[in-house]
Amino acid sequence: MLRLWDHGSEDQDEAEVAHGRERAQWLRGMARAQMPCTMRGGMAKEAGMVTVAMNDGSGEQTITAKNIMLATGSEVIEKLPFVAVDEEQIVSSTGALDLKQVPEKLVVIGGGVIGLELGSVYERLGSKVTVVEFLPTIGGVGIDGEVSKEMQKILKKQGMDFKMSTKVTAVEKTGSTVKVTTEPAAGGAAESMEANVVLVCVGRREFRDGLGAEEVGVALEGKKVKVNDDFQTSVPSIYAIGDIIHGPMLAHKAEDEGAMVAEYLATGKKPHLDYNNVPSVLYTHPEVAWVGKTEEQLKAEGVAFRKGKFSFAANGRSIANMDTEGFVKVLSCKETDKLLGVHIINAIAGDIISGACIGIEYGAASEDLARVCMAHPTVSEVLKGASQKTAFGKAVSG
């Protein structure tokens, strides 16, 4: 079976694209099973009830309930002054899953999580990928600076090109190709490049279109739905979770919120979720995962900290796997040794980060992780090695 990061024949590449398209269509089909809905007031039979009107194209239905949870999520930002997405040559992340063939040249506008994930997929399928990013670093908001620089080096080594601190001023279709015009973010001479496909990944926006929540009194906080500590909106019988409220726009964060609200309504148990302890994962190869604070955040907050790093190049299992790129970095309070942040670059970083999440959530010190007996040989024991370096200044190995 062709691994995604191997360059196979053209027929193999096309087969991979077709297989990926089929899976994407299946996932979208599951998502469409949820009927689009609008909400309106004035139909309740008794005080405190909310009526939701839904229409799936075959006619309107209404449901009245004591409590309603809003979880409409987000959608890609497609409307930009310099580009018009057509989902053929100029595509969003949705259209990128539906391309009929692997483009020879792909320009990705936006070096955040989604842009890097999809860009790296097409690079491994054979595209020449150029990422244009307005900021001086890749990975988006929340990524540690040292991790971002190291990951950019790795992706460059794989074949991706980057134009950093650069803004796109125009995207024009010119027959079978697309012309992308850029200039330095700080100002300067314009440049242009051609691509077969341009992928627009400049972020996501809260999806509230047609919901009608404001009409029944749901208050907003900027572009977000305002909720209290119980995820209750300004309308007592309406709750909200996920991308439409504050906090990171991540599926696992929304999933936990939904479960907590359901439990609260059923049992009265107060919900609790510390957004500082919600992990983030960049699903490239290798992956990037982090939880807690970055070095930059701690310095900005004036927090004195200790730092320990352990390379996967010194890990026996990683050497045996022939996958030694990356490291684990552990940050702890200089005074109390309490874990403050953990940052990982590795093929299975998204799996390894779970151990760090448990430690940070329950107030562990780096020494606590350093003294836990972890299985050997494993890739995940690098978390222990990095914790040893943070707590004691050195590790048993590496």
C-alpha positions as MATLAB code, in Angstrom:
seq = 'MLRLWDHGSEDQDEAEVAHGRERAQWLRGMARAQMPCTMRGGMAKEAGMVTVAMNDGSGEQTITAKNIMLATGSEVIEKLPFVAVDEEQIVSSTGALDLKQVPEKLVVIGGGVIGLELGSVYERLGSKVTVVEFLPTIGGVGIDGEVSKEMQKILKKQGMDFKMSTKVTAVEKTGSTVKVTTEPAAGGAAESMEANVVLVCVGRREFRDGLGAEEVGVALEGKKVKVNDDFQTSVPSIYAIGDIIHGPMLAHKAEDEGAMVAEYLATGKKPHLDYNNVPSVLYTHPEVAWVGKTEEQLKAEGVAFRKGKFSFAANGRSIANMDTEGFVKVLSCKETDKLLGVHIINAIAGDIISGACIGIEYGAASEDLARVCMAHPTVSEVLKGASQKTAFGKAVSG';
ca = [
       0.000    0.000    0.000;
       1.300    3.453   -0.884;
       2.151    5.498    2.202;
       0.934    9.066    1.893;
       4.407   10.560    2.111;
       5.905    8.299   -0.603;
       6.106    9.508   -4.191;
       4.606    6.704   -6.288;
       3.715    6.558   -9.951;
       1.216    8.952  -11.505;
      -1.403    6.181  -11.505;
      -0.790    5.552   -7.819;
      -1.086    9.272   -7.041;
      -4.389    9.500   -8.911;
      -5.663    6.434   -7.060;
      -4.785    8.059   -3.734;
      -6.603   11.256   -4.714;
      -9.681    9.282   -5.812;
      -9.699    7.293   -2.567;
      -9.365   10.476   -0.523;
     -12.191   12.098   -2.508;
     -14.487    9.142   -1.806;
     -13.791    9.343    1.922;
     -14.338   13.112    1.922;
     -17.685   12.677    0.160;
     -18.705   10.043    2.713;
     -17.840   12.376    5.590;
     -19.727   15.258    4.003;
     -22.722   12.965    3.523;
     -22.732   12.229    7.234;
     -22.558   15.944    8.007;
     -25.519   16.669    5.701;
     -27.637   14.263    7.738;
     -27.937   17.134   10.207;
     -30.726   19.315    8.873;
     -30.004   23.034    8.407;
     -32.168   24.945   10.821;
     -33.398   28.373   11.749;
     -34.627   29.313   15.195;
     -37.485   31.616   16.045;
     -39.448   32.690   19.093;
     -43.152   33.286   19.614;
     -44.231   29.689   19.044;
     -43.728   28.365   22.573;
     -46.840   27.028   24.272;
     -45.553   27.922   27.709;
     -42.989   30.240   29.251;
     -39.374   29.107   29.092;
     -39.845   26.913   26.020;
     -38.008   27.422   22.724;
     -39.231   26.422   19.266;
     -36.809   25.539   16.477;
     -37.939   25.564   12.845;
     -36.027   23.208   10.552;
     -36.136   22.730    6.807;
     -34.209   20.025    4.952;
     -35.708   20.918    1.588;
     -38.753   18.661    1.880;
     -40.726   20.984    4.130;
     -40.553   22.763    7.448;
     -40.684   20.991   10.791;
     -40.820   22.507   14.250;
     -39.556   21.179   17.553;
     -40.328   22.729   20.926;
     -38.109   21.971   23.897;
     -37.314   23.226   27.373;
     -33.636   23.649   26.481;
     -31.802   24.115   23.173;
     -28.053   23.764   22.621;
     -26.522   25.788   19.790;
     -23.576   23.946   18.197;
     -23.485   25.244   14.626;
     -19.688   25.359   14.411;
     -17.750   27.339   11.828;
     -17.032   27.497    8.105;
     -14.059   28.474    5.981;
     -13.573   32.149    5.153;
     -13.975   32.352    1.375;
     -14.963   35.966    0.701;
     -11.813   38.040    0.472;
     -11.173   41.334   -1.371;
      -8.329   39.916   -3.481;
      -9.674   36.480   -4.440;
     -12.888   34.709   -5.456;
     -13.075   31.003   -4.592;
     -14.560   28.833   -7.372;
     -13.649   25.413   -5.852;
     -11.944   24.404   -9.106;
      -8.747   26.398   -9.646;
      -9.098   28.604   -6.573;
     -10.242   26.365   -3.755;
     -11.017   26.379   -0.044;
     -10.089   23.497    2.243;
     -13.388   21.906    1.178;
     -12.561   22.089   -2.527;
      -9.027   20.823   -1.864;
     -10.564   17.472   -0.913;
     -12.366   17.269   -4.254;
      -9.621   18.009   -6.801;
      -9.748   15.741   -9.844;
      -5.967   15.470  -10.094;
      -2.800   16.378   -8.245;
      -1.785   19.915   -9.330;
       1.743   20.370  -10.632;
       2.041   23.665   -8.753;
      -0.003   24.562   -5.671;
       0.071   27.924   -3.909;
      -1.328   27.926   -0.374;
      -2.483   31.281    0.982;
      -2.097   30.999    4.744;
       0.520   29.056    6.713;
      -1.745   28.164    9.612;
      -2.864   24.708   10.685;
      -5.173   23.860    7.760;
      -2.898   25.353    5.102;
       0.088   23.348    6.319;
      -1.902   20.133    6.679;
      -3.376   20.203    3.180;
      -0.262   21.711    1.614;
       1.914   18.939    3.033;
      -0.519   16.273    1.774;
      -0.266   17.549   -1.798;
       3.498   17.956   -1.500;
       3.739   14.267   -0.618;
       1.517   13.441   -3.592;
       3.925   15.247   -5.895;
       2.848   18.908   -6.086;
       5.352   21.748   -5.916;
       3.884   23.641   -2.957;
       4.507   27.276   -2.026;
       3.002   28.648    1.190;
       2.404   32.396    1.418;
       2.083   33.593    5.024;
       1.495   37.152    6.280;
       3.158   36.473    9.650;
       6.883   35.746   10.131;
       6.105   32.276   11.558;
       4.051   29.260   10.487;
       1.535   27.253   12.504;
      -0.950   29.959   13.398;
      -1.912   31.374   16.781;
      -0.655   29.549   19.876;
       2.315   27.655   18.454;
       5.646   27.959   20.268;
       8.228   30.024   18.364;
      11.035   27.454   18.581;
       8.667   24.693   17.484;
       7.426   26.782   14.551;
      10.973   27.430   13.305;
      11.952   23.771   13.602;
       8.800   22.601   11.838;
       9.394   25.035    8.979;
      12.898   23.595    8.549;
      11.452   20.079    8.402;
       8.787   21.011    5.846;
      11.377   22.842    3.729;
      13.515   19.717    3.777;
      10.504   17.772    2.507;
      10.206   20.163   -0.435;
       7.744   22.887    0.571;
       8.638   26.523   -0.148;
       7.657   29.449    2.072;
       7.197   33.156    1.459;
       6.993   34.594    4.972;
       5.929   38.095    6.049;
       4.204   38.330    2.675;
       0.710   39.424    1.721;
      -1.332   38.437   -1.317;
      -2.734   41.397   -3.234;
      -4.369   39.665   -6.198;
      -5.314   36.228   -7.513;
      -6.281   36.058  -11.205;
      -7.210   33.101  -13.395;
      -5.264   33.054  -16.662;
      -6.661   30.131  -18.572;
      -5.346   26.859  -17.205;
      -3.215   28.564  -14.554;
      -3.675   31.109  -11.773;
      -1.505   34.184  -11.254;
      -0.816   35.128   -7.624;
       0.554   38.617   -6.905;
       2.310   39.261   -3.594;
       4.294   41.944   -1.836;
       6.173   42.169    1.475;
       3.850   42.708    4.459;
       5.908   45.742    5.461;
       5.649   47.165    1.939;
       7.836   46.786   -1.117;
       7.976   45.657   -4.702;
       5.279   43.326   -5.989;
       6.070   39.838   -7.265;
       3.977   37.244   -9.049;
       3.948   33.472   -9.451;
       1.846   30.965  -11.336;
       0.062   27.888  -10.037;
      -2.347   25.288  -11.320;
      -4.381   25.539   -8.130;
      -4.518   28.119   -5.347;
      -5.666   26.945   -1.919;
      -7.119   29.687    0.304;
      -6.658   28.928    4.011;
      -6.973   32.223    5.882;
      -9.113   30.973    8.752;
     -12.654   30.094    9.731;
     -15.635   32.115   10.882;
     -18.464   31.365   13.281;
     -21.469   29.923   11.450;
     -24.711   31.575   12.563;
     -26.266   32.241    9.151;
     -30.044   31.889    9.236;
     -30.027   30.802   12.863;
     -32.083   33.720   14.103;
     -30.625   33.482   17.600;
     -30.319   37.230   18.036;
     -33.997   37.658   17.167;
     -35.020   35.670   20.249;
     -32.650   37.636   22.483;
     -29.357   35.704   22.402;
     -26.608   38.255   23.134;
     -23.283   38.357   21.294;
     -19.798   39.212   22.539;
     -18.154   40.521   19.410;
     -18.704   37.770   16.841;
     -19.153   35.094   19.498;
     -22.296   34.032   21.340;
     -22.004   35.221   24.928;
     -22.315   32.463   27.555;
     -21.812   32.187   31.309;
     -19.824   29.531   33.178;
     -22.642   27.033   32.550;
     -22.578   27.719   28.765;
     -25.978   29.405   29.154;
     -26.754   32.315   26.840;
     -28.697   35.454   27.748;
     -31.837   33.417   27.045;
     -32.017   30.981   30.019;
     -33.312   28.033   27.994;
     -30.682   28.360   25.238;
     -27.110   27.068   25.645;
     -24.186   27.357   23.221;
     -20.924   25.455   22.694;
     -18.085   25.038   20.216;
     -16.757   27.460   17.635;
     -19.560   30.007   18.120;
     -18.441   30.785   21.709;
     -15.106   31.824   23.203;
     -12.137   29.462   23.386;
     -10.151   27.580   20.737;
     -12.036   26.485   17.617;
     -11.292   22.789   18.028;
     -13.527   19.739   17.673;
     -12.408   18.077   20.923;
     -13.085   21.276   22.864;
     -16.625   21.427   21.438;
     -17.178   17.728   22.122;
     -16.263   18.127   25.791;
     -18.467   21.207   26.115;
     -21.440   19.394   24.588;
     -21.038   16.441   26.949;
     -20.721   18.736   29.954;
     -23.823   20.758   29.056;
     -25.838   17.567   28.566;
     -24.641   16.272   31.930;
     -25.426   19.597   33.585;
     -28.981   19.656   32.234;
     -29.525   16.038   33.251;
     -27.879   16.030   36.692;
     -27.097   19.599   37.705;
     -23.337   18.910   37.799;
     -21.546   22.175   37.017;
     -19.462   22.124   33.817;
     -15.745   22.947   33.926;
     -13.209   23.217   31.123;
      -9.918   25.109   31.396;
      -9.146   26.367   27.905;
      -5.467   26.725   28.836;
      -5.348   22.929   29.071;
      -6.960   22.152   25.705;
      -4.364   20.554   23.392;
      -3.740   21.587   19.802;
      -2.432   19.288   17.065;
      -1.065   20.062   13.620;
      -1.647   16.935   11.509;
       1.306   17.111    9.161;
       4.126   14.559    9.044;
       5.647   14.821   11.535;
       2.825   16.145   13.695;
       3.073   19.103   16.048;
       1.190   19.051   19.354;
       1.120   21.350   22.328;
      -0.758   22.094   25.527;
      -0.375   24.972   27.973;
       1.839   28.020   27.586;
       4.555   28.801   25.058;
       7.915   30.357   25.911;
       6.750   33.605   24.335;
       3.582   33.716   26.450;
       5.468   33.052   29.686;
       8.019   35.767   28.904;
       5.236   38.237   28.063;
       3.508   37.412   31.374;
       6.758   37.809   33.319;
       6.726   34.197   34.532;
      10.111   32.701   35.381;
      10.341   29.180   33.998;
      12.589   26.187   33.482;
      12.961   24.400   30.164;
      13.962   20.891   29.201;
      14.254   19.378   25.706;
      14.746   15.781   24.629;
      15.355   14.834   20.994;
      13.758   11.807   19.378;
      17.143   11.191   17.740;
      18.253    9.902   21.168;
      15.250    7.585   21.572;
      15.793    3.899   20.774;
      12.287    3.224   19.468;
      12.420    6.275   17.178;
      15.777    5.141   15.834;
      14.345    1.668   15.165;
      11.346    3.286   13.455;
      13.738    5.406   11.343;
      11.663    8.429   12.357;
      13.871   10.621   14.544;
      12.793   14.152   13.640;
      11.600   16.470   16.387;
      11.739   16.820   20.141;
       9.697   17.235   23.307;
       9.996   20.510   25.206;
       8.716   20.789   28.775;
       8.238   24.150   30.527;
       7.681   24.442   34.279;
       7.497   27.188   36.899;
      10.998   28.052   38.126;
       9.792   28.423   41.714;
       7.249   25.601   42.107;
       8.152   23.268   39.169;
       4.451   23.157   38.194;
       3.992   22.133   34.557;
       3.196   25.149   32.394;
       3.538   23.886   28.832;
       4.552   20.891   26.727;
       5.425   21.095   23.023;
       6.136   18.148   20.714;
       7.260   17.509   17.133;
       6.951   13.838   16.210;
       5.088   11.465   13.899;
       2.699   10.628   16.771;
       2.855   13.916   18.675;
      -0.951   14.034   18.858;
      -0.940   10.769   20.804;
       1.997   11.602   23.085;
       0.480   14.951   24.139;
      -2.293   13.179   26.081;
       0.105   12.323   28.905;
       1.071   15.969   29.185;
      -2.604   16.994   29.217;
      -3.239   14.788   32.251;
      -0.217   16.240   34.054;
      -1.148   19.868   33.394;
      -4.854   19.354   34.164;
      -4.076   17.907   37.610;
      -1.312   20.359   38.528;
       1.657   17.982   38.223;
       5.255   19.124   38.467;
       7.864   18.254   35.865;
       9.482   16.059   38.523;
       6.237   14.066   38.770;
       6.455   13.138   35.079;
      10.209   12.596   35.413;
       9.677    9.958   38.120;
       6.797    8.075   36.464;
       7.816    4.604   35.236;
       7.134    4.615   31.496;
       7.386    1.606   29.195;
      10.637    1.063   27.299;
      11.301    1.075   24.418;
       8.543    3.499   23.410;
       8.418    6.776   21.549;
       6.317    8.372   24.295;
       9.017    7.945   26.974;
      10.715   11.001   25.450;
       8.162   12.989   27.480;
       9.824   11.526   30.594;
      13.292   12.395   29.298;
      12.331   16.015   28.625;
      10.718   16.225   32.075;
      13.922   14.910   33.655;
      15.901   17.639   31.908;
      13.430   20.252   33.152;
      13.366   18.971   36.739;
      16.995   17.892   37.202;
      18.916   19.509   34.343;
      19.812   16.136   32.812;
      18.160   12.897   31.705;
      19.068    9.259   32.340;
      19.665    8.898   28.594;
      19.959   11.405   25.776;
];
